[in-house]
């Protein structure tokens, strides 16, 4: 922000660059339109999937349900795309997608509408478990704005954002909608969805798992003539399951931290703006599977890391307080206590390791770009990232293709960042493996990262590999920036 932020009882007043900008005051009666009946839910079982160890609810997701009123839509759009602070919240994801994050830090209206008790109850009901928002502001209503960024090519960043904001908040976009909007966009056939997933140019967000356990996705665009835009999940049998895109003002819930999914591009619409708020189950003692892997590339780390730390420490405090009370009132078996303490230590280690230095994140994005960053783990698992690996190791001079096995055994491997905290985790993993706990590598309870351990196990049993390496550990920990840096250390370069 360019100046202090002051709020009044008549709405909020923001002072930027010496001028006041009035903001509407949130009114639940005017701005909410919550479904009277609970939305339809689908479970992991419905998707032919086993319930992941880290899933807090058997509910995998919900069908769309009404959440925001027509009167709220233009206000949310204007707040989200406010040029007074958009330069601090927006980051281009690709030539057709803009990411906006941390609007709630600049707008009381935006924060109030998402944190209202009625909204919290509606989202929790859809998820099948009581939820809480994971951080103070940065994960409240982050936005995926589908817009043709190529039309602004050649413009300075500030002018590009000013034009995007102007075009998406003026004219019909600045007017309050009337009538009854459809709750969801008609879902296309499974054949049509499969064709788009496998085709070229149909994805707005590629296959991924969310950073946090649950998300609520709300629609801010006019969906009257919109086609497509489904969220797609891969069932246990490999077939695809499409979730209808919410209609204007409606929302859907997904336990996206435990489900592999992607978002298809919406068509026949000038834009597609969705707000995504992230949650975790509120119950004390549940393991929090949150990671920062996919958000680091386009978030303001000076905001993300302090909020991440405060959030994780709050969860840790709740867990330790509950155990302290148990210890004061009853006897806790020693083995259970030791397990609890080890889990808290692991939780803190994950919290720390996820905060990759900004210089490293920036260097990685400059090398590979934000969009390609999301394919790195998949390419490592499939070995396609080794397609152009050197035939002689640039570190030790060993003749023979540099592959995962060599990366795990090279005599000079520890010359890469010997101070990195991942080496400590790596050593602990090796100790557990040598003690006979062969699946120690899969203890993250995140399906995407557990795949690294499973792939190694399959290679080991088939005789293709012998040693677990630091590259595997970096992939398992979701430290993609360090993984790319380690691969580059051995001459394996992945670029835009």
ChimeraX attribute file (.defattr): number of C-alpha atoms within 10 A of each C-alpha:
attribute: neighborCount
match mode: 1-to-1
recipient: residues
	/A:1	15
	/A:2	10
	/A:3	11
	/A:4	10
	/A:5	16
	/A:6	11
	/A:7	15
	/A:8	11
	/A:9	7
	/A:10	11
	/A:11	15
	/A:12	20
	/A:13	20
	/A:14	23
	/A:15	18
	/A:16	15
	/A:17	11
	/A:18	10
	/A:19	9
	/A:20	13
	/A:21	11
	/A:22	13
	/A:23	20
	/A:24	16
	/A:25	19
	/A:26	21
	/A:27	14
	/A:28	17
	/A:29	8
	/A:30	12
	/A:31	20
	/A:32	21
	/A:33	20
	/A:34	19
	/A:35	15
	/A:36	9
	/A:37	9
	/A:38	14
	/A:39	20
	/A:40	12
	/A:41	20
	/A:42	17
	/A:43	18
	/A:44	21
	/A:45	14
	/A:46	14
	/A:47	19
	/A:48	14
	/A:49	15
	/A:50	12
	/A:51	18
	/A:52	16
	/A:53	14
	/A:54	18
	/A:55	25
	/A:56	26
	/A:57	18
	/A:58	19
	/A:59	21
	/A:60	27
	/A:61	26
	/A:62	25
	/A:63	21
	/A:64	28
	/A:65	28
	/A:66	26
	/A:67	24
	/A:68	26
	/A:69	22
	/A:70	22
	/A:71	17
	/A:72	24
	/A:73	23
	/A:74	21
	/A:75	23
	/A:76	21
	/A:77	22
	/A:78	18
	/A:79	24
	/A:80	28
	/A:81	25
	/A:82	20
	/A:83	19
	/A:84	17
	/A:85	17
	/A:86	22
	/A:87	18
	/A:88	16
	/A:89	23
	/A:90	24
	/A:91	20
	/A:92	18
	/A:93	22
	/A:94	19
	/A:95	15
	/A:96	16
	/A:97	22
	/A:98	20
	/A:99	18
	/A:100	25
	/A:101	27
	/A:102	26
	/A:103	27
	/A:104	22
	/A:105	17
	/A:106	21
	/A:107	23
	/A:108	22
	/A:109	21
	/A:110	25
	/A:111	19
	/A:112	16
	/A:113	23
	/A:114	17
	/A:115	14
	/A:116	14
	/A:117	12
	/A:118	16
	/A:119	19
	/A:120	17
	/A:121	17
	/A:122	21
	/A:123	28
	/A:124	21
	/A:125	17
	/A:126	26
	/A:127	28
	/A:128	19
	/A:129	18
	/A:130	19
	/A:131	21
	/A:132	18
	/A:133	21
	/A:134	24
	/A:135	20
	/A:136	16
	/A:137	22
	/A:138	23
	/A:139	24
	/A:140	25
	/A:141	27
	/A:142	23
	/A:143	28
	/A:144	22
	/A:145	25
	/A:146	22
	/A:147	19
	/A:148	16
	/A:149	17
	/A:150	10
	/A:151	11
	/A:152	15
	/A:153	11
	/A:154	9
	/A:155	11
	/A:156	10
	/A:157	14
	/A:158	11
	/A:159	14
	/A:160	17
	/A:161	23
	/A:162	17
	/A:163	15
	/A:164	18
	/A:165	19
	/A:166	17
	/A:167	13
	/A:168	21
	/A:169	21
	/A:170	13
	/A:171	9
	/A:172	12
	/A:173	19
	/A:174	16
	/A:175	14
	/A:176	13
	/A:177	17
	/A:178	9
	/A:179	6
	/A:180	9
	/A:181	17
	/A:182	17
	/A:183	22
	/A:184	23
	/A:185	21
	/A:186	18
	/A:187	17
	/A:188	16
	/A:189	11
	/A:190	14
	/A:191	10
	/A:192	11
	/A:193	22
	/A:194	16
	/A:195	12
	/A:196	16
	/A:197	20
	/A:198	10
	/A:199	10
	/A:200	8
	/A:201	10
	/A:202	19
	/A:203	19
	/A:204	19
	/A:205	18
	/A:206	17
	/A:207	19
	/A:208	21
	/A:209	21
	/A:210	24
	/A:211	19
	/A:212	22
	/A:213	26
	/A:214	33
	/A:215	26
	/A:216	25
	/A:217	23
	/A:218	27
	/A:219	27
	/A:220	28
	/A:221	23
	/A:222	21
	/A:223	26
	/A:224	14
	/A:225	9
	/A:226	19
	/A:227	17
	/A:228	22
	/A:229	26
	/A:230	23
	/A:231	20
	/A:232	22
	/A:233	21
	/A:234	18
	/A:235	18
	/A:236	14
	/A:237	9
	/A:238	10
	/A:239	12
	/A:240	18
	/A:241	18
	/A:242	22
	/A:243	23
	/A:244	21
	/A:245	30
	/A:246	27
	/A:247	25
	/A:248	28
	/A:249	30
	/A:250	25
	/A:251	28
	/A:252	29
	/A:253	29
	/A:254	27
	/A:255	28
	/A:256	23
	/A:257	27
	/A:258	27
	/A:259	28
	/A:260	18
	/A:261	22
	/A:262	22
	/A:263	22
	/A:264	21
	/A:265	21
	/A:266	20
	/A:267	15
	/A:268	11
	/A:269	15
	/A:270	14
	/A:271	20
	/A:272	21
	/A:273	22
	/A:274	23
	/A:275	22
	/A:276	22
	/A:277	22
	/A:278	27
	/A:279	24
	/A:280	25
	/A:281	23
	/A:282	16
	/A:283	15
	/A:284	14
	/A:285	15
	/A:286	14
	/A:287	20
	/A:288	20
	/A:289	21
	/A:290	23
	/A:291	24
	/A:292	22
	/A:293	20
	/A:294	18
	/A:295	16
	/A:296	22
	/A:297	22
	/A:298	19
	/A:299	21
	/A:300	18
	/A:301	18
	/A:302	9
	/A:303	13
	/A:304	21
	/A:305	20
	/A:306	13
	/A:307	18
	/A:308	24
	/A:309	16
	/A:310	13
	/A:311	17
	/A:312	21
	/A:313	15
	/A:314	12
	/A:315	21
	/A:316	19
	/A:317	14
	/A:318	15
	/A:319	18
	/A:320	17
	/A:321	13
	/A:322	13
	/A:323	17
	/A:324	11
	/A:325	10
	/A:326	12
	/A:327	13
	/A:328	9
	/A:329	9
	/A:330	8
	/A:331	8
	/A:332	13
	/A:333	9
	/A:334	9
	/A:335	8
	/A:336	10
	/A:337	13
	/A:338	11
	/A:339	11
	/A:340	16
	/A:341	13
	/A:342	12
	/A:343	13
	/A:344	16
	/A:345	13
	/A:346	14
	/A:347	19
	/A:348	15
	/A:349	15
	/A:350	22
	/A:351	19
	/A:352	15
	/A:353	18
	/A:354	18
	/A:355	20
	/A:356	18
	/A:357	13
	/A:358	14
	/A:359	8
	/A:360	13
	/A:361	19
	/A:362	15
	/A:363	13
	/A:364	21
	/A:365	19
	/A:366	12
	/A:367	16
	/A:368	17
	/A:369	17
	/A:370	21
	/A:371	16
	/A:372	16
	/A:373	21
	/A:374	19
	/A:375	15
	/A:376	19
	/A:377	24
	/A:378	17
	/A:379	13
	/A:380	18
	/A:381	17
	/A:382	11
	/A:383	12
	/A:384	12
	/A:385	20
	/A:386	18
	/A:387	12
	/A:388	13
	/A:389	19
	/A:390	17
	/A:391	14
	/A:392	15
	/A:393	21
	/A:394	14
	/A:395	14
	/A:396	12
	/A:397	10
	/A:398	14
	/A:399	11
	/A:400	12
	/A:401	16
	/A:402	23
	/A:403	20
	/A:404	22
	/A:405	16
	/A:406	18
	/A:407	21
	/A:408	17
	/A:409	15
	/A:410	17
	/A:411	12
	/A:412	11
	/A:413	20
	/A:414	12
	/A:415	10
	/A:416	14
	/A:417	13
	/A:418	11
	/A:419	10
	/A:420	11
	/A:421	13
	/A:422	21
	/A:423	16
	/A:424	12
	/A:425	20
	/A:426	19
	/A:427	14
	/A:428	14
	/A:429	22
	/A:430	18
	/A:431	13
	/A:432	14
	/A:433	15
	/A:434	10
	/A:435	10
	/A:436	10
	/A:437	12
	/A:438	14
	/A:439	15
	/A:440	17
	/A:441	27
	/A:442	18
	/A:443	13
	/A:444	23
	/A:445	16
	/A:446	25
	/A:447	20
	/A:448	21
	/A:449	22
	/A:450	19
	/A:451	18
	/A:452	23
	/A:453	24
	/A:454	16
	/A:455	13
	/A:456	22
	/A:457	19
	/A:458	12
	/A:459	14
	/A:460	14
	/A:461	10
	/A:462	10
	/A:463	9
	/A:464	13
	/A:465	17
	/A:466	16
	/A:467	17
	/A:468	22
	/A:469	21
	/A:470	23
	/A:471	25
	/A:472	24
	/A:473	22
	/A:474	23
	/A:475	25
	/A:476	23
	/A:477	25
	/A:478	22
	/A:479	22
	/A:480	23
	/A:481	23
	/A:482	21
	/A:483	22
	/A:484	25
	/A:485	20
	/A:486	20
	/A:487	20
	/A:488	13
	/A:489	16
	/A:490	23
	/A:491	18
	/A:492	21
	/A:493	18
	/A:494	18
	/A:495	13
	/A:496	11
